Amino acid sequence: MEKNIIIPESVAIIMDGNGRWASLRNLPRIQGHREGVKAVRKAVEFSYNNGIKTLSLFAFSTENWRRPNDEVMFLMNLFKETIDREFDELIEKGIKIKFLSRRDELPDFVIQRIDRSEEKSKNNEKMNLLIALNYGGRYDIVQAVNKIVEKGVEKIDEEEFSEYLLTYPFKDPDLLIRTSGEMRISNFFLYQISYTELYFTEKLWPDFDENDFEEAIKVYSRRKRKFGSI
């Protein structure tokens, strides 16, 4: 990493383009998802090695259930396979793992692994890995409101409201990266990214590597974050 580069404390990524990557190569979509897991590994290693404190990955949205059932079930099994193969090493490195999920809709075999990973890594402090799995920004806000209503709270400020979001107590993203050339948020972190710097790249997620991550941070470093001031 070059000198004078500002490393963001918290980075979020919308990992888009697995299906298109496969289609361009006349491969089944599931092969694109497998390649996407390799890109996840690179992103986590880059973050760990360069001092990014929190990395948030949008793995599966609440809208992704609309995809063909065969693809959805493949993804659920891929999550299981990836957790079983990769997560013990991440935990040994001191990475805290937190899933941001509407858990009641997930298969039991995924929920069991989510719970186990969070429990085993709960005291880790080297880095935070937040995985948005069956997550939606609107759902996150609504579930927060429901928690507030259930507690009987009649008035609340912004800081207190944040404590009810699935991302609490982690820092809001400084930088949001989206791959594949799409320039939208797709119901991700709607409350949390009010002052986040946005970076869009044409690279499809399986092709996004350490050099692309570094380029995103270089662009971020050149921006002046005002937070409403001048």
N, C-alpha and C positions, 0 to 999 in steps of 0.2 A: 504494500500500500504506500502511495506517495506521501511525502511530508505535507503538512498543512491541510490534510484531509480531515474533515469533521465526521467522526463516526457517530451515527445516530444511536441513541440509547435503545430505542424501540423501533423495529421494522415489521411491517405486515406485508404479506404477499398474497395476491389473488392468482393462483396457479392455473392459468388458462391455456388451452391449446393442445391437450393430449390427443383428443380425437382427430383434430386437423393434422397433427404431426403424423399419425398413423395413416390417415386417408391419403396424404401426399406421397406415401410410400407403398400404397396399395396393401396396407396391413390392416388387420382387424383393430377396432378401437381399443380393445383390451390391451393390445401390445403398447399402445400409446400410454395407457395408464401405468403399465409396468416400467416404461422408460421414465415416466414422471416421478416414480419413486426414487430413481437414481438421481434426478435433479434435486429432490428433497434432501437427500443425503449431502449433496454438494452445498446446498444453501445452509444447512445446519452446521456443517464443518466450517464454512466460511464465517458464519456469524460467531461461532465459538472461538475461532482463531483470531478474529479481529475485534473482539471486545464488545460486540453487540449484546446487550444485556437481555433483551426480550425479542424473540422472533415468533410472529403469529402467522400461521399458515391456514388459508381457507381451503379445506380439503373436500368438503361435501356440504352443499347448502340444503336448506329445507325445501327448496324447489327442485333439487336433483332427483327426488323420488318420482318425478314425472318421466324420467328416462325409461327405456325398455327394462322390464324386470330382470332379464338376463344380465344386462350391464350393471344394474344396481346390486344384484347379488354377487356378481364378480367383484365389485368394488368393496363390498362388506367383507368378503373373504380375503381380498388384498389387504385391507386394513388389519385384519387378524394376522395374516402372514407377516406383514411388515412389523407390527408390534412384537410378535414373537421373535423375529429375527434380529431386529435393530435396537429395541428399546433398552435391553439390559446394558448394552455398551454405553448408551447415552446416559443412563442413570449412574453408571460407574464413573463417568466423566464429571459428575456433579451437576447435571442438567435436571432442573425441575420440570416435570411434564404436567400440563394442565389441559384438559379437554373442555372446550366450550360447546356444549351439546344439549339438544333436546333429547334426553336419554331414553325416555319412555318409548320412542319410536324405533330405537336401534335394536338389532338382534341381541339376544342374551349373551352370545359368545363374544360380541364386541364389547358390551357393557362390562363383562367380567374382566376383560383385559384393560379397559379404561380405568376401572376402579383399582386394579392391581398396580398399574403404572403410576397412578397418582399417589397411592399409598407408599410405594417403595421410594419415590423421589421427593416426598413432601418436605424433607429437610435439606434438600440440595440448594445451593446458592450461587453456583458458578454461572448459570444462565437459565433463563426461562424459555421453554418451548410451549407455546399455546397452539393447540390444534382445534380449529373450528370444524367440527364433524357433526353434521345435521344441525347447522347453525344458520340463523337468519337475523339480520339487524333489527327488523321489525319485531320478530319474536322476542329478541333480547329486551327490547324496550317494554313490550307488553308484559313479559314475565316479571320484569322489575316493578311495573305498576301494580301487578297483582300482589306481589310480596308486600308492597307499601300499604295497599288496601287491607290485606289480611292483618297487618300489624296495627291497623287503625290510625295510621299517621294522617293528619289532616293538612299539613303544610310542610313543604320540603324545599331545600335549595339544590342547586346544581351539584355541589360537592357531595351532599348526602345522597342524591339520586344515583350518582355513580357507584355508590357502595352496593347497590342492588343489581348492578349489571353483572353478567357472567364473567367479564374481564377483571373485576375487582379482585385483588388490590393492585393489579399490574398497571404500569404506565400506558397512557394512550400512545398510539404510534407517532413517531416523528416523521416517518417515511412510509408511504404505501406504494408498493410496486405491483403493476398488473402486466402480465405477459399476453402475447398473441395479438396485439394491436387494437384490442377492444378498449374503448375509452368510457367506461362506466363502472359503477361501484358494485352493482349486482347484489344489493341487499347485504352488504358486508360492513360491519362496524359503523352503522349510520350515526350513532351518537358519539362514538369515540374519535372520529376523524375530522372534527369540526375545524381544527387548525393543523391537520397533517399535510405534509408536502406530498403531492401525487406525482408518480413517475410511470409513464406508459412506454412499453417497448414492443416492437414487432416480433421479437423472438417468441417462438412457441415454447411452452414450459419445458418439455424434455430437452430443448437445446439451450436453456438458460444455465450458464455456468458461472464460475468464479469471476471471470473477466466481465461478464454482464452485470453481476452483482456489484463489482467494484465501480463500473461505469455509472451505475445508478447512484452510488454514494458520492461519486465525484460531482455529478449534477446537483445532488442535494447540498453538497458543501458550498456550491456557488450561489445558492439562494439565500436571501435575507429574510428570516422569519420575523414578522412584525407583530403577530398576535393582536392585530387591531390598532397598533400604534403607528407612528410615522418614522 
